[in-house]
Amino acid sequence: MSTRAVVVASVVGVGLIAWFFVAWLLLGRNVVDAAGESVGSGLVLLLVVSIGAMVLKRGEKT
């Protein structure tokens, strides 16, 4: 894994943890809902990255 990928993954991880605490402590959600929001956001990011990588690879082949 490149240094750039490690930095991006770390920033995303810290952002998701921060979003958990914002949702739990500042927005007043219960712990399970806050964790669900954080995990859901992470899954959406993975989906976007996956689709983006597929589109980029498909564009290289043609």
C-alpha positions as CSV (number, residue, x, y, z in Angstrom):
1,M,0.0,0.0,0.0
2,S,1.3,3.4,-0.9
3,T,1.9,6.2,1.6
4,R,-0.9,8.2,-0.1
5,A,-3.4,5.3,0.3
6,V,-2.5,4.9,4.0
7,V,-2.9,8.7,4.6
8,V,-6.3,8.7,2.8
9,A,-7.5,5.6,4.7
10,S,-6.4,7.1,8.0
11,V,-8.2,10.4,7.3
12,V,-11.4,8.6,6.4
13,G,-11.2,6.4,9.5
14,V,-10.7,9.4,11.7
15,G,-13.5,11.2,10.0
16,L,-15.9,8.3,10.5
17,I,-14.9,8.1,14.2
18,A,-15.4,11.9,14.5
19,W,-18.9,11.6,12.8
20,F,-19.8,8.9,15.4
21,F,-19.0,11.2,18.3
22,V,-20.7,14.2,16.6
23,A,-23.9,12.2,16.0
24,W,-23.8,10.7,19.5
25,L,-22.8,13.6,21.7
26,L,-23.8,16.7,19.7
27,L,-26.9,15.5,17.8
28,G,-28.2,13.5,20.7
29,R,-28.6,10.1,18.9
30,N,-28.3,7.0,20.9
31,V,-25.1,5.0,20.6
32,V,-26.5,2.3,18.2
33,D,-27.9,4.9,15.8
34,A,-24.7,6.9,15.9
35,A,-22.7,3.8,15.1
36,G,-25.1,2.9,12.3
37,E,-24.7,6.3,10.8
38,S,-20.9,6.0,10.9
39,V,-20.8,2.5,9.5
40,G,-23.4,3.4,6.8
41,S,-21.3,6.4,5.8
42,G,-18.2,4.2,5.5
43,L,-20.1,1.7,3.3
44,V,-21.3,4.4,1.0
45,L,-17.7,5.7,0.7
46,L,-16.5,2.2,-0.2
47,L,-19.3,1.9,-2.8
48,V,-18.4,5.2,-4.4
49,V,-14.7,4.3,-4.5
50,S,-15.5,0.9,-6.0
51,I,-17.7,2.4,-8.7
52,G,-15.2,5.0,-9.4
53,A,-12.4,2.5,-9.8
54,M,-14.6,0.4,-12.1
55,V,-15.3,3.4,-14.3
56,L,-11.6,4.3,-14.5
57,K,-10.5,0.8,-15.3
58,R,-13.2,0.5,-18.0
59,G,-12.1,3.8,-19.5
60,E,-8.5,2.5,-19.8
61,K,-9.4,-0.6,-21.7
62,T,-11.2,1.1,-24.5
